[in-house]
């Protein structure tokens, strides 16, 4: 399928690559279909592009790359809409805000995205407990830039961020 975007022109996206957020994102409840892709190998950052709105796109990343002690908890019932009962199928992403200041970025650790890689459904959590905010400064280090990190590719799960970040209760 063809996805028109204002930033990247028209993207050619396979139907099986679509992500569905049944509840939408916070502030964008009507936008439910997205695709994740990398532009110009900007690892560890990816784009979350809306299929429903050509102007709506977010930069996302695996928060464990920058915040190795990041831990969140979610009830299985909270993730039931995306089939979130098996941690092996879930990955965590954070939406990134980029400042006008060079090399200044923040991660929304209070509103992580949980993506089920099998069902291709996702949900944005809103964490009310804990010390995480919506604008955690991202420590930019040379060793984390340009590192290939296949966000949605099948990979060995023993090193996945979900085992480090997400606790299902």
C-alpha positions as CSV (number, residue, x, y, z in Angstrom):
1,X,0.0,0.0,0.0
2,X,1.1,3.6,-0.6
3,X,1.3,5.9,2.4
4,X,1.6,9.6,1.7
5,X,3.7,11.6,4.1
6,X,4.7,15.3,4.3
7,X,8.3,14.5,5.5
8,X,9.2,11.5,3.4
9,X,7.0,11.6,0.3
10,X,5.1,8.4,-0.5
11,X,6.2,5.3,1.3
12,X,5.6,1.8,-0.1
13,X,4.4,-0.2,2.9
14,X,3.3,-3.9,3.1
15,X,0.0,-4.5,4.9
16,X,1.7,-6.8,7.4
17,X,4.0,-4.0,8.4
18,X,1.2,-1.8,9.7
19,X,0.8,-1.2,13.5
20,X,-2.6,-0.6,14.9
21,X,-3.1,1.4,18.1
22,X,-6.7,0.4,18.9
23,X,-7.0,3.3,21.3
24,X,-4.8,5.7,19.4
25,X,-2.1,7.7,21.0
26,X,-2.5,10.3,23.8
27,X,-3.8,13.4,22.1
28,X,-4.3,11.6,18.8
29,X,-7.1,9.1,19.6
30,X,-8.4,9.1,16.0
31,X,-5.1,8.1,14.5
32,X,-4.8,4.4,14.8
33,X,-2.7,3.0,12.0
34,X,1.1,3.6,11.9
35,X,4.2,2.2,10.4
36,X,7.8,2.2,11.8
37,X,10.7,2.8,9.6
38,X,14.3,4.0,9.6
39,X,15.4,6.9,7.5
40,X,19.0,7.1,6.4
41,X,20.1,4.6,9.0
42,X,19.5,6.9,11.9
43,X,19.8,4.1,14.4
44,X,18.9,3.9,17.2
45,X,16.1,6.2,16.2
46,X,13.1,5.3,14.1
47,X,10.1,7.1,12.7
48,X,6.5,6.2,13.8
49,X,4.5,7.6,10.8
50,X,0.8,7.8,10.9
51,X,-0.9,6.1,7.9
52,X,-4.1,8.2,8.6
53,X,-2.5,11.6,8.7
54,X,0.5,12.5,6.4
55,X,1.7,15.2,8.8
56,X,1.8,13.1,11.9
57,X,5.1,11.4,12.7
58,X,7.1,10.8,15.8
59,X,10.7,9.9,16.4
60,X,10.9,6.8,18.7
61,X,13.7,4.7,20.2
62,X,14.2,1.7,22.5
63,X,14.6,3.5,25.9
64,X,16.8,0.8,27.3
65,X,19.6,2.0,25.0
66,X,19.8,5.3,26.8
67,X,18.3,4.4,30.2
68,X,19.5,0.9,31.1
69,X,17.7,1.1,34.5
70,X,14.3,2.0,33.0
71,X,11.6,-0.3,34.5
72,X,7.9,-0.2,34.0
73,X,5.0,-2.3,35.2
74,X,1.8,-3.1,33.4
75,X,-1.2,-5.3,34.2
76,X,-1.9,-8.0,31.7
77,X,-5.5,-6.7,31.5
78,X,-4.1,-3.3,30.6
79,X,-2.5,-4.9,27.5
80,X,-5.3,-7.3,26.6
81,X,-6.4,-5.1,23.6
82,X,-3.0,-5.8,22.0
83,X,-2.7,-9.4,23.1
84,X,-0.1,-8.5,25.7
85,X,0.1,-11.7,27.7
86,X,3.5,-13.0,26.5
87,X,6.5,-10.7,27.2
88,X,8.4,-12.5,24.5
89,X,6.2,-10.8,21.9
90,X,6.3,-7.3,23.4
91,X,8.8,-4.4,22.9
92,X,8.9,-1.0,24.5
93,X,9.5,2.3,22.7
94,X,9.7,5.9,23.8
95,X,8.6,8.9,21.9
96,X,11.5,11.3,21.4
97,X,11.3,15.1,21.4
98,X,14.0,16.9,19.5
99,X,15.0,20.4,20.6
100,X,16.2,23.3,18.5
101,X,19.5,23.0,20.4
102,X,21.9,20.7,18.6
103,X,22.1,17.2,20.1
104,X,19.4,17.9,22.7
105,X,16.7,15.3,22.8
106,X,14.2,14.1,25.4
107,X,12.4,10.8,25.8
108,X,8.8,10.5,27.1
109,X,9.4,7.7,29.7
110,X,6.0,8.4,31.3
111,X,4.1,7.4,28.1
112,X,5.9,4.4,26.7
113,X,4.6,2.5,23.7
114,X,4.1,-1.2,24.1
115,X,4.2,-3.0,20.7
116,X,3.1,-6.6,20.2
117,X,5.3,-7.9,17.4
118,X,3.0,-10.8,16.7
119,X,-0.4,-9.1,16.6
120,X,1.0,-5.9,15.2
121,X,-1.1,-4.0,17.8
122,X,0.3,-1.4,20.1
123,X,-0.7,0.8,23.1
124,X,0.6,3.9,24.7
125,X,0.7,3.5,28.5
126,X,0.4,6.4,30.8
127,X,2.4,5.7,33.9
128,X,1.0,7.4,37.0
129,X,3.4,5.9,39.5
130,X,7.2,6.2,39.5
131,X,9.7,8.9,38.8
132,X,9.4,9.0,35.0
133,X,8.4,12.2,33.2
134,X,7.6,13.2,29.7
135,X,10.9,15.0,29.0
136,X,13.9,12.9,30.2
137,X,17.0,14.3,28.6
138,X,18.7,11.6,26.4
139,X,22.4,11.2,27.1
140,X,23.9,11.2,23.6
141,X,27.0,9.0,23.5
142,X,29.0,8.0,20.5
143,X,28.7,4.3,21.3
144,X,24.8,4.4,21.1
145,X,24.7,6.3,17.8
146,X,24.7,4.3,14.5
147,X,24.3,1.0,16.3
148,X,22.1,-1.3,14.3
149,X,19.0,-2.1,16.3
150,X,16.3,-3.9,14.4
151,X,13.3,-2.6,16.4
152,X,10.7,-4.9,15.1
153,X,12.8,-7.6,13.5
154,X,12.7,-11.1,15.0
155,X,15.7,-11.4,17.2
156,X,17.0,-13.3,20.1
157,X,14.7,-12.5,23.0
158,X,17.3,-13.1,25.7
159,X,18.7,-9.6,25.0
160,X,15.4,-7.8,24.3
161,X,14.6,-4.6,26.0
162,X,11.3,-5.9,27.2
163,X,13.0,-8.3,29.6
164,X,14.9,-5.3,31.0
165,X,12.0,-2.8,31.0
166,X,8.6,-4.4,31.3
167,X,7.1,-6.3,34.2
168,X,3.7,-7.9,33.6
169,X,1.5,-8.2,36.6
